[in-house]
Amino acid sequence: MTARDEERDLLNRCAAAAKGELMGAADQREANVFRLASMVLRPRLPAESTRLRVASEQYFHQHPAELVESAQVVRNGWVMSVPRLRDMLTLQLHLG
């Protein structure tokens, strides 16, 4: 699987969580990306932001040690950049 494929799959899971179609994160990576996505979507899409936050919190309730700082999400390579995550996820939510 290429990096673009992984990014697309993660964005699809973020969008599903933001729409309420997915109730929780599957792993540390998803939970931290959902948390970051909830922060960047809050001003524009507050309902979707809340759903992402709840999905991440459910994971961290069971695995509190796996929460990392937002900057670490980028350093870990889980997202390419925060603006890219915001823009691509916003576009996906508006189109789908």
Phi and psi in radians as a Rosetta constraint file:
Dihedral C 1 N 2 CA 2 C 2 CIRCULARHARMONIC -1.425 0.35
Dihedral N 2 CA 2 C 2 N 3 CIRCULARHARMONIC 2.929 0.35
Dihedral C 2 N 3 CA 3 C 3 CIRCULARHARMONIC -1.065 0.35
Dihedral N 3 CA 3 C 3 N 4 CIRCULARHARMONIC -0.658 0.35
Dihedral C 3 N 4 CA 4 C 4 CIRCULARHARMONIC -1.147 0.35
Dihedral N 4 CA 4 C 4 N 5 CIRCULARHARMONIC -0.690 0.35
Dihedral C 4 N 5 CA 5 C 5 CIRCULARHARMONIC -1.089 0.35
Dihedral N 5 CA 5 C 5 N 6 CIRCULARHARMONIC -0.763 0.35
Dihedral C 5 N 6 CA 6 C 6 CIRCULARHARMONIC -1.112 0.35
Dihedral N 6 CA 6 C 6 N 7 CIRCULARHARMONIC -0.730 0.35
Dihedral C 6 N 7 CA 7 C 7 CIRCULARHARMONIC -1.100 0.35
Dihedral N 7 CA 7 C 7 N 8 CIRCULARHARMONIC -0.770 0.35
Dihedral C 7 N 8 CA 8 C 8 CIRCULARHARMONIC -1.066 0.35
Dihedral N 8 CA 8 C 8 N 9 CIRCULARHARMONIC -0.784 0.35
Dihedral C 8 N 9 CA 9 C 9 CIRCULARHARMONIC -1.104 0.35
Dihedral N 9 CA 9 C 9 N 10 CIRCULARHARMONIC -0.726 0.35
Dihedral C 9 N 10 CA 10 C 10 CIRCULARHARMONIC -1.160 0.35
Dihedral N 10 CA 10 C 10 N 11 CIRCULARHARMONIC -0.720 0.35
Dihedral C 10 N 11 CA 11 C 11 CIRCULARHARMONIC -1.102 0.35
Dihedral N 11 CA 11 C 11 N 12 CIRCULARHARMONIC -0.676 0.35
Dihedral C 11 N 12 CA 12 C 12 CIRCULARHARMONIC -1.096 0.35
Dihedral N 12 CA 12 C 12 N 13 CIRCULARHARMONIC -0.710 0.35
Dihedral C 12 N 13 CA 13 C 13 CIRCULARHARMONIC -1.198 0.35
Dihedral N 13 CA 13 C 13 N 14 CIRCULARHARMONIC -0.685 0.35
Dihedral C 13 N 14 CA 14 C 14 CIRCULARHARMONIC -1.065 0.35
Dihedral N 14 CA 14 C 14 N 15 CIRCULARHARMONIC -0.805 0.35
Dihedral C 14 N 15 CA 15 C 15 CIRCULARHARMONIC -1.095 0.35
Dihedral N 15 CA 15 C 15 N 16 CIRCULARHARMONIC -0.724 0.35
Dihedral C 15 N 16 CA 16 C 16 CIRCULARHARMONIC -1.094 0.35
Dihedral N 16 CA 16 C 16 N 17 CIRCULARHARMONIC -0.742 0.35
Dihedral C 16 N 17 CA 17 C 17 CIRCULARHARMONIC -1.148 0.35
Dihedral N 17 CA 17 C 17 N 18 CIRCULARHARMONIC -0.710 0.35
Dihedral C 17 N 18 CA 18 C 18 CIRCULARHARMONIC -1.125 0.35
Dihedral N 18 CA 18 C 18 N 19 CIRCULARHARMONIC -0.539 0.35
Dihedral C 18 N 19 CA 19 C 19 CIRCULARHARMONIC -1.513 0.35
Dihedral N 19 CA 19 C 19 N 20 CIRCULARHARMONIC -0.110 0.35
Dihedral C 19 N 20 CA 20 C 20 CIRCULARHARMONIC 1.493 0.35
Dihedral N 20 CA 20 C 20 N 21 CIRCULARHARMONIC 0.224 0.35
Dihedral C 20 N 21 CA 21 C 21 CIRCULARHARMONIC -1.527 0.35
Dihedral N 21 CA 21 C 21 N 22 CIRCULARHARMONIC -0.218 0.35
Dihedral C 21 N 22 CA 22 C 22 CIRCULARHARMONIC -2.347 0.35
Dihedral N 22 CA 22 C 22 N 23 CIRCULARHARMONIC 2.158 0.35
Dihedral C 22 N 23 CA 23 C 23 CIRCULARHARMONIC -1.590 0.35
Dihedral N 23 CA 23 C 23 N 24 CIRCULARHARMONIC -0.314 0.35
Dihedral C 23 N 24 CA 24 C 24 CIRCULARHARMONIC -2.706 0.35
Dihedral N 24 CA 24 C 24 N 25 CIRCULARHARMONIC 2.863 0.35
Dihedral C 24 N 25 CA 25 C 25 CIRCULARHARMONIC -1.432 0.35
Dihedral N 25 CA 25 C 25 N 26 CIRCULARHARMONIC 2.609 0.35
Dihedral C 25 N 26 CA 26 C 26 CIRCULARHARMONIC -1.486 0.35
Dihedral N 26 CA 26 C 26 N 27 CIRCULARHARMONIC -0.469 0.35
Dihedral C 26 N 27 CA 27 C 27 CIRCULARHARMONIC -2.739 0.35
Dihedral N 27 CA 27 C 27 N 28 CIRCULARHARMONIC -3.127 0.35
Dihedral C 27 N 28 CA 28 C 28 CIRCULARHARMONIC -1.013 0.35
Dihedral N 28 CA 28 C 28 N 29 CIRCULARHARMONIC -0.789 0.35
Dihedral C 28 N 29 CA 29 C 29 CIRCULARHARMONIC -1.019 0.35
Dihedral N 29 CA 29 C 29 N 30 CIRCULARHARMONIC -0.916 0.35
Dihedral C 29 N 30 CA 30 C 30 CIRCULARHARMONIC -1.054 0.35
Dihedral N 30 CA 30 C 30 N 31 CIRCULARHARMONIC -0.770 0.35
Dihedral C 30 N 31 CA 31 C 31 CIRCULARHARMONIC -1.065 0.35
Dihedral N 31 CA 31 C 31 N 32 CIRCULARHARMONIC -0.749 0.35
Dihedral C 31 N 32 CA 32 C 32 CIRCULARHARMONIC -1.235 0.35
Dihedral N 32 CA 32 C 32 N 33 CIRCULARHARMONIC -0.649 0.35
Dihedral C 32 N 33 CA 33 C 33 CIRCULARHARMONIC -1.207 0.35
Dihedral N 33 CA 33 C 33 N 34 CIRCULARHARMONIC -0.711 0.35
Dihedral C 33 N 34 CA 34 C 34 CIRCULARHARMONIC -1.033 0.35
Dihedral N 34 CA 34 C 34 N 35 CIRCULARHARMONIC -0.757 0.35
Dihedral C 34 N 35 CA 35 C 35 CIRCULARHARMONIC -1.074 0.35
Dihedral N 35 CA 35 C 35 N 36 CIRCULARHARMONIC -0.825 0.35
Dihedral C 35 N 36 CA 36 C 36 CIRCULARHARMONIC -1.094 0.35
Dihedral N 36 CA 36 C 36 N 37 CIRCULARHARMONIC -0.772 0.35
Dihedral C 36 N 37 CA 37 C 37 CIRCULARHARMONIC -1.073 0.35
Dihedral N 37 CA 37 C 37 N 38 CIRCULARHARMONIC -0.656 0.35
Dihedral C 37 N 38 CA 38 C 38 CIRCULARHARMONIC -1.097 0.35
Dihedral N 38 CA 38 C 38 N 39 CIRCULARHARMONIC -0.641 0.35
Dihedral C 38 N 39 CA 39 C 39 CIRCULARHARMONIC -1.198 0.35
Dihedral N 39 CA 39 C 39 N 40 CIRCULARHARMONIC -0.736 0.35
Dihedral C 39 N 40 CA 40 C 40 CIRCULARHARMONIC -1.374 0.35
Dihedral N 40 CA 40 C 40 N 41 CIRCULARHARMONIC -0.375 0.35
Dihedral C 40 N 41 CA 41 C 41 CIRCULARHARMONIC -1.554 0.35
Dihedral N 41 CA 41 C 41 N 42 CIRCULARHARMONIC -0.282 0.35
Dihedral C 41 N 42 CA 42 C 42 CIRCULARHARMONIC -0.872 0.35
Dihedral N 42 CA 42 C 42 N 43 CIRCULARHARMONIC -0.825 0.35
Dihedral C 42 N 43 CA 43 C 43 CIRCULARHARMONIC -1.168 0.35
Dihedral N 43 CA 43 C 43 N 44 CIRCULARHARMONIC -0.603 0.35
Dihedral C 43 N 44 CA 44 C 44 CIRCULARHARMONIC -1.649 0.35
Dihedral N 44 CA 44 C 44 N 45 CIRCULARHARMONIC -0.641 0.35
Dihedral C 44 N 45 CA 45 C 45 CIRCULARHARMONIC -2.349 0.35
Dihedral N 45 CA 45 C 45 N 46 CIRCULARHARMONIC 1.318 0.35
Dihedral C 45 N 46 CA 46 C 46 CIRCULARHARMONIC -1.119 0.35
Dihedral N 46 CA 46 C 46 N 47 CIRCULARHARMONIC -0.632 0.35
Dihedral C 46 N 47 CA 47 C 47 CIRCULARHARMONIC -1.168 0.35
Dihedral N 47 CA 47 C 47 N 48 CIRCULARHARMONIC -0.772 0.35
Dihedral C 47 N 48 CA 48 C 48 CIRCULARHARMONIC -1.142 0.35
Dihedral N 48 CA 48 C 48 N 49 CIRCULARHARMONIC -0.673 0.35
Dihedral C 48 N 49 CA 49 C 49 CIRCULARHARMONIC -1.035 0.35
Dihedral N 49 CA 49 C 49 N 50 CIRCULARHARMONIC -0.782 0.35
Dihedral C 49 N 50 CA 50 C 50 CIRCULARHARMONIC -1.095 0.35
Dihedral N 50 CA 50 C 50 N 51 CIRCULARHARMONIC -0.748 0.35
Dihedral C 50 N 51 CA 51 C 51 CIRCULARHARMONIC -1.105 0.35
Dihedral N 51 CA 51 C 51 N 52 CIRCULARHARMONIC -0.704 0.35
Dihedral C 51 N 52 CA 52 C 52 CIRCULARHARMONIC -1.135 0.35
Dihedral N 52 CA 52 C 52 N 53 CIRCULARHARMONIC -0.733 0.35
Dihedral C 52 N 53 CA 53 C 53 CIRCULARHARMONIC -1.072 0.35
Dihedral N 53 CA 53 C 53 N 54 CIRCULARHARMONIC -0.796 0.35
Dihedral C 53 N 54 CA 54 C 54 CIRCULARHARMONIC -1.087 0.35
Dihedral N 54 CA 54 C 54 N 55 CIRCULARHARMONIC -0.734 0.35
Dihedral C 54 N 55 CA 55 C 55 CIRCULARHARMONIC -1.079 0.35
Dihedral N 55 CA 55 C 55 N 56 CIRCULARHARMONIC -0.678 0.35
Dihedral C 55 N 56 CA 56 C 56 CIRCULARHARMONIC -1.276 0.35
Dihedral N 56 CA 56 C 56 N 57 CIRCULARHARMONIC -0.698 0.35
Dihedral C 56 N 57 CA 57 C 57 CIRCULARHARMONIC -1.097 0.35
Dihedral N 57 CA 57 C 57 N 58 CIRCULARHARMONIC -0.613 0.35
Dihedral C 57 N 58 CA 58 C 58 CIRCULARHARMONIC -1.074 0.35
Dihedral N 58 CA 58 C 58 N 59 CIRCULARHARMONIC -0.700 0.35
Dihedral C 58 N 59 CA 59 C 59 CIRCULARHARMONIC -1.185 0.35
Dihedral N 59 CA 59 C 59 N 60 CIRCULARHARMONIC -0.825 0.35
Dihedral C 59 N 60 CA 60 C 60 CIRCULARHARMONIC -1.214 0.35
Dihedral N 60 CA 60 C 60 N 61 CIRCULARHARMONIC -0.369 0.35
Dihedral C 60 N 61 CA 61 C 61 CIRCULARHARMONIC -1.086 0.35
Dihedral N 61 CA 61 C 61 N 62 CIRCULARHARMONIC -0.637 0.35
Dihedral C 61 N 62 CA 62 C 62 CIRCULARHARMONIC -1.529 0.35
Dihedral N 62 CA 62 C 62 N 63 CIRCULARHARMONIC -0.460 0.35
Dihedral C 62 N 63 CA 63 C 63 CIRCULARHARMONIC -2.345 0.35
Dihedral N 63 CA 63 C 63 N 64 CIRCULARHARMONIC 1.116 0.35
Dihedral C 63 N 64 CA 64 C 64 CIRCULARHARMONIC -1.086 0.35
Dihedral N 64 CA 64 C 64 N 65 CIRCULARHARMONIC -0.486 0.35
Dihedral C 64 N 65 CA 65 C 65 CIRCULARHARMONIC -1.276 0.35
Dihedral N 65 CA 65 C 65 N 66 CIRCULARHARMONIC -0.174 0.35
Dihedral C 65 N 66 CA 66 C 66 CIRCULARHARMONIC -1.611 0.35
Dihedral N 66 CA 66 C 66 N 67 CIRCULARHARMONIC -0.013 0.35
Dihedral C 66 N 67 CA 67 C 67 CIRCULARHARMONIC -1.301 0.35
Dihedral N 67 CA 67 C 67 N 68 CIRCULARHARMONIC 2.273 0.35
Dihedral C 67 N 68 CA 68 C 68 CIRCULARHARMONIC -2.146 0.35
Dihedral N 68 CA 68 C 68 N 69 CIRCULARHARMONIC 2.826 0.35
Dihedral C 68 N 69 CA 69 C 69 CIRCULARHARMONIC -1.127 0.35
Dihedral N 69 CA 69 C 69 N 70 CIRCULARHARMONIC 2.697 0.35
Dihedral C 69 N 70 CA 70 C 70 CIRCULARHARMONIC -0.986 0.35
Dihedral N 70 CA 70 C 70 N 71 CIRCULARHARMONIC -0.740 0.35
Dihedral C 70 N 71 CA 71 C 71 CIRCULARHARMONIC -1.089 0.35
Dihedral N 71 CA 71 C 71 N 72 CIRCULARHARMONIC -0.547 0.35
Dihedral C 71 N 72 CA 72 C 72 CIRCULARHARMONIC -1.205 0.35
Dihedral N 72 CA 72 C 72 N 73 CIRCULARHARMONIC -0.491 0.35
Dihedral C 72 N 73 CA 73 C 73 CIRCULARHARMONIC -1.040 0.35
Dihedral N 73 CA 73 C 73 N 74 CIRCULARHARMONIC -0.738 0.35
Dihedral C 73 N 74 CA 74 C 74 CIRCULARHARMONIC -1.270 0.35
Dihedral N 74 CA 74 C 74 N 75 CIRCULARHARMONIC -0.797 0.35
Dihedral C 74 N 75 CA 75 C 75 CIRCULARHARMONIC -1.045 0.35
Dihedral N 75 CA 75 C 75 N 76 CIRCULARHARMONIC -0.589 0.35
Dihedral C 75 N 76 CA 76 C 76 CIRCULARHARMONIC -1.285 0.35
Dihedral N 76 CA 76 C 76 N 77 CIRCULARHARMONIC -0.180 0.35
Dihedral C 76 N 77 CA 77 C 77 CIRCULARHARMONIC 1.404 0.35
Dihedral N 77 CA 77 C 77 N 78 CIRCULARHARMONIC 0.264 0.35
Dihedral C 77 N 78 CA 78 C 78 CIRCULARHARMONIC -1.290 0.35
Dihedral N 78 CA 78 C 78 N 79 CIRCULARHARMONIC -0.463 0.35
Dihedral C 78 N 79 CA 79 C 79 CIRCULARHARMONIC -2.386 0.35
Dihedral N 79 CA 79 C 79 N 80 CIRCULARHARMONIC 2.645 0.35
Dihedral C 79 N 80 CA 80 C 80 CIRCULARHARMONIC -1.271 0.35
Dihedral N 80 CA 80 C 80 N 81 CIRCULARHARMONIC -0.756 0.35
Dihedral C 80 N 81 CA 81 C 81 CIRCULARHARMONIC -2.823 0.35
Dihedral N 81 CA 81 C 81 N 82 CIRCULARHARMONIC 2.727 0.35
Dihedral C 81 N 82 CA 82 C 82 CIRCULARHARMONIC -1.151 0.35
Dihedral N 82 CA 82 C 82 N 83 CIRCULARHARMONIC -0.796 0.35
Dihedral C 82 N 83 CA 83 C 83 CIRCULARHARMONIC -1.056 0.35
Dihedral N 83 CA 83 C 83 N 84 CIRCULARHARMONIC -0.665 0.35
Dihedral C 83 N 84 CA 84 C 84 CIRCULARHARMONIC -1.127 0.35
Dihedral N 84 CA 84 C 84 N 85 CIRCULARHARMONIC -0.764 0.35
Dihedral C 84 N 85 CA 85 C 85 CIRCULARHARMONIC -1.018 0.35
Dihedral N 85 CA 85 C 85 N 86 CIRCULARHARMONIC -0.864 0.35
Dihedral C 85 N 86 CA 86 C 86 CIRCULARHARMONIC -1.021 0.35
Dihedral N 86 CA 86 C 86 N 87 CIRCULARHARMONIC -0.874 0.35
Dihedral C 86 N 87 CA 87 C 87 CIRCULARHARMONIC -1.164 0.35
Dihedral N 87 CA 87 C 87 N 88 CIRCULARHARMONIC -0.797 0.35
Dihedral C 87 N 88 CA 88 C 88 CIRCULARHARMONIC -1.195 0.35
Dihedral N 88 CA 88 C 88 N 89 CIRCULARHARMONIC -0.690 0.35
Dihedral C 88 N 89 CA 89 C 89 CIRCULARHARMONIC -1.230 0.35
Dihedral N 89 CA 89 C 89 N 90 CIRCULARHARMONIC -0.698 0.35
Dihedral C 89 N 90 CA 90 C 90 CIRCULARHARMONIC -1.055 0.35
Dihedral N 90 CA 90 C 90 N 91 CIRCULARHARMONIC -0.806 0.35
Dihedral C 90 N 91 CA 91 C 91 CIRCULARHARMONIC -1.049 0.35
Dihedral N 91 CA 91 C 91 N 92 CIRCULARHARMONIC -0.812 0.35
Dihedral C 91 N 92 CA 92 C 92 CIRCULARHARMONIC -1.076 0.35
Dihedral N 92 CA 92 C 92 N 93 CIRCULARHARMONIC -0.698 0.35
Dihedral C 92 N 93 CA 93 C 93 CIRCULARHARMONIC -1.220 0.35
Dihedral N 93 CA 93 C 93 N 94 CIRCULARHARMONIC -0.601 0.35
Dihedral C 93 N 94 CA 94 C 94 CIRCULARHARMONIC -1.294 0.35
Dihedral N 94 CA 94 C 94 N 95 CIRCULARHARMONIC -0.524 0.35
Dihedral C 94 N 95 CA 95 C 95 CIRCULARHARMONIC -1.492 0.35
Dihedral N 95 CA 95 C 95 N 96 CIRCULARHARMONIC -0.501 0.35
